[in-house]
């Protein structure tokens, strides 16, 4: 039976504590065999400045869940 390992990577759209979104990071994960499984919204933030006219909130922080086949010991 196939076994899996999992990884969670938190992305912060404001860059104030977690990694900002990067295609390069996603490509590195893919090169390492990680497959994106799910995205969870963790935190919203109020629109401010030029975005204030949009009203409401925007997604500030998300968790990206990845999986890959578990490596067997040789």
C-alpha positions, 0 to 999 in steps of 0.5 A: 500500500502506498504511504504518503508524507505531508507538508504545510507551507504558509503564505502571507500576502503582506510578507509580515511573518510568513513567506510571500507567494512565489512561483519559484518556491512552488516549482522547487516543491514540485521538483522535490516531488511535492504535489499541491493537495489543498489550500486553506484560507487562514486570515483575512485583512481589511482592504486599505489604501487604494484597495479601500474602494473595493470594501470588505476584506481580502485573503491575507494568509493561506496554508498550502498543503502538499503530499508526496509518496513516502520514501522507503528506506533502502 
